[in-house]
Every structure is written in C-alpha cells, then in structure tokens.
Amino acid sequence: MTALIIDGKKIATEIREELKGEVFKLKHRGIVPGLGVILVGDDPASKSYVTAKEKACEEIGLFSDDNRLSSRTSQPELMAVIARMNRDPKINGILVQLPLPRHLSESDVLLAIDPEKDVDGFNPTNVGRMVVGEKAFLPCTPHGCIQLLLRSQVKIEGAHVVVVGRSNIVGKPLANMLMQKSPYGNATVTICHTRTPDIGSFTRQADIVIAAAGKPNTITADMIREGAVVIDVGVNRIPDPTKKAGFRLVGDVDFEAVKEKASMITPVPGGVGPMTITMLLYNTVESAKRANALV
C-alpha cells in the first residue's frame, strides 16, 4: 500500500476560491474585511510568514493594515497599536505574529486583543468558548488539520485519533475540537507527548495519527498500523548541503517509510502549512460577517 497524498496546497486553494466569492458578496454590501497585522522585530521566519499572509489577503480581496515595529518596541507602544486596531471598524481581525521579543509579554498581548477580532483564536475568551462548545474563532492550524480530513472524506466521527503534542497552539485545541459534539468532532481522542512512555503503543491503535511534537522522526513506520491516516503538523529544519539554503524542511513523521503503510498522509511542506494561513483568512471573513450581523 502506498498512501494517497493529502494535498494541502490544493485544498487551501479551493477554500480561498470560496472565500473570494464571500468577499465579493460583502464588497457589494460595502463591506471590505480587514486584517490588522503586527510584526515586532526582524526575525526572518516571522517576516516571511507575515509577508505570505499579506499576499494571501490581497489575493482574496481583503484589506491588510501592515504594522512592522522595531525589536525595541516597548510593551505600552505595542499595546497602543492593538488598542487602535480594537477601535478601528475597518479592522475585523488582529494578528500579532509570535514569538515576540523576550522583553514583551505574550500573555498580556493576547489578552489585549478584542475577542471579536481574535482571528488567531488565542485569546482566553475564545479558548474558553471553544472548550465549552460555543461559537468561537477556532485556532488556525488545528482548524486547518480538520478541514484537510473533512475535505479528504476521512471520517472523524467514531474514529480513534491520537494527537502527539500538547502545545497551546496545536495539540490541546485540536484534541478539544475533535472530541466536541459537532460535524468535525465526535472522535475518541488520545493525547501523547514527550513524557508518554512508548508512544507507539498508542499510535498503533489509531485510525488517525496527528503529529505535532516539533521533532523529526517522532512517528516512524513501526508506530503506524496499516491503513491509518497521518497528518503531519511538524515543520523542522535539518541540514542538507545539497540545498542552496543549506537545509531542508521535514515534518515530525518519517514520510518515506510511513507512506508505505498509511492510507493517506500529508507531506511537509505542502500539507498543513498552506491551511494555517487559509483558516486565518476564513476567520477574518467570518469576523466581518459577524460585525455586520450577517451570521
């Protein structure tokens, strides 16, 4: 068996085309969804990611308010920018690119963002709403994983899903979403992490394995049962002298070996990655609709 590749680029493109149609309809009502972006410092990876987000906004017709701040920006200065965006009716979503420089408080920043504009889904109010099953902005990477499964006709309801990773950004919210009474939930969920003895004893029982540990080769072929579905969230740089950059990107899964046992698998790059930005766009459009009482 060789696994069917779940093409994140293709699915992300399909969703963005749907969003273009939504934005077109909103513009006919005089509504232009807006995303406020804040990047503090000049971290190359963060700059590249923010640039990709801004380009994606332009592609589907969103307004983007780009704020690139010095690494010496103080906490009060950053909070003032967020406060301005909270008040601005043209801004429907606020994105503060993480991680922040060490002297800035990430928790204070996330608390400062208006929950109704928290399109990353990180504000504790939205996290709480998600946990109890109320309407909330869902975190983008977990939501992207679920959309990959749904749009690939993978049955989530009744499935045993093992999530390897317990971060606040992916592992915890994803596990919660999968167990909700909802069209994308009703799964039986097991969470494994770095302190779990013999992770393979759990993953071999799984219908769906989602790897979000942040370490190459966390999931190997002997840890997957025949026919399982594998979603690889990991993005890791490993040295590769054959590449111009001197490195290549790999996930948390031993892709070449695991694809010979799995029924479906996401590649890295080109799997979950494109979905993260796409679900950020989705949340921004949703926020604009909510702000105008259209949902």
RANORWO-V731254 format. One record per pair of residues at least 24 apart in sequence whose C-alpha atoms are under 7 Angstrom apart, sorted by sequence separation. I is the first residue (numbers start at 1). J is the second residue. If there is no record, write none. Layout:
i:I j:J
i:I j:J
This chain:
i:93 j:117
i:94 j:118
i:95 j:119
i:92 j:117
i:93 j:118
i:94 j:119
i:95 j:120
i:93 j:119
i:161 j:187
i:86 j:113
i:160 j:187
i:161 j:188
i:162 j:189
i:163 j:190
i:164 j:191
i:165 j:192
i:166 j:193
i:34 j:62
i:35 j:63
i:36 j:64
i:37 j:65
i:38 j:66
i:39 j:67
i:40 j:68
i:41 j:69
i:86 j:114
i:142 j:170
i:156 j:184
i:157 j:185
i:158 j:186
i:159 j:187
i:160 j:188
i:161 j:189
i:162 j:190
i:163 j:191
i:164 j:192
i:165 j:193
i:33 j:62
i:34 j:63
i:35 j:64
i:36 j:65
i:37 j:66
i:38 j:67
i:39 j:68
i:40 j:69
i:41 j:70
i:75 j:104
i:141 j:170
i:156 j:185
i:157 j:186
i:158 j:187
i:159 j:188
i:160 j:189
i:161 j:190
i:162 j:191
i:163 j:192
i:164 j:193
i:32 j:62
i:33 j:63
i:34 j:64
i:35 j:65
i:36 j:66
i:37 j:67
i:38 j:68
i:39 j:69
i:40 j:70
i:41 j:71
i:71 j:101
i:79 j:109
i:156 j:186
i:157 j:187
i:158 j:188
i:32 j:63
i:40 j:71
i:82 j:113
i:142 j:173
i:156 j:187
i:142 j:174
i:230 j:262
i:219 j:252
i:220 j:253
i:229 j:262
i:216 j:250
i:218 j:252
i:219 j:253
i:220 j:254
i:227 j:261
i:228 j:262
i:229 j:263
i:230 j:264
i:231 j:265
i:232 j:266
i:216 j:251
i:217 j:252
i:218 j:253
i:219 j:254
i:226 j:261
i:227 j:262
i:228 j:263
i:229 j:264
i:230 j:265
i:231 j:266
i:216 j:252
i:217 j:253
i:221 j:257
i:225 j:261
i:226 j:262
i:227 j:263
i:229 j:265
i:230 j:266
i:215 j:252
i:216 j:253
i:217 j:254
i:221 j:258
i:23 j:61
i:146 j:184
i:214 j:252
i:220 j:258
i:213 j:252
i:233 j:272
i:20 j:60
i:212 j:252
i:221 j:261
i:19 j:60
i:20 j:61
i:162 j:203
i:171 j:212
i:211 j:252
i:170 j:212
i:16 j:60
i:162 j:206
i:131 j:176
i:161 j:206
i:160 j:206
i:161 j:207
i:162 j:208
i:163 j:209
i:164 j:210
i:165 j:211
i:133 j:180
i:160 j:207
i:161 j:208
i:162 j:209
i:163 j:210
i:164 j:211
i:165 j:212
i:159 j:207
i:160 j:208
i:161 j:209
i:162 j:210
i:163 j:211
i:164 j:212
i:165 j:213
i:36 j:85
i:164 j:213
i:46 j:97
i:36 j:91
i:34 j:90
i:35 j:91
i:34 j:91
i:35 j:92
i:36 j:93
i:37 j:94
i:38 j:95
i:39 j:96
i:34 j:92
i:35 j:93
i:36 j:94
i:37 j:95
i:38 j:96
i:39 j:97
i:33 j:92
i:34 j:93
i:35 j:94
i:36 j:95
i:37 j:96
i:38 j:97
i:40 j:100
i:145 j:272
i:144 j:272
i:144 j:275
i:144 j:276
i:141 j:275
i:141 j:276
i:144 j:279
i:140 j:276
i:143 j:279
i:140 j:279
i:8 j:148
i:140 j:280
i:137 j:283
i:120 j:280
i:119 j:280
i:119 j:283
i:119 j:284
i:117 j:287
i:116 j:287
i:93 j:284
i:92 j:284
i:93 j:287
i:92 j:287
i:92 j:288
i:53 j:277
i:57 j:281
i:35 j:284
i:33 j:284
i:33 j:285
i:33 j:288
i:3 j:259
i:2 j:259
i:3 j:260
i:2 j:260
i:3 j:261
i:6 j:264
i:1 j:260
i:2 j:261
i:3 j:262
i:4 j:263
i:5 j:264
i:6 j:265
i:7 j:266
i:1 j:261
i:3 j:263
i:4 j:264
i:5 j:265
i:6 j:266
i:2 j:263
i:3 j:264
i:4 j:265
i:5 j:266
i:9 j:270
i:3 j:265
i:8 j:270
i:9 j:271
i:12 j:274
i:16 j:278
i:7 j:270
i:8 j:271
i:12 j:275
i:19 j:282
i:7 j:271
i:8 j:272
i:6 j:271
i:9 j:274
i:8 j:274
i:12 j:278
i:8 j:275
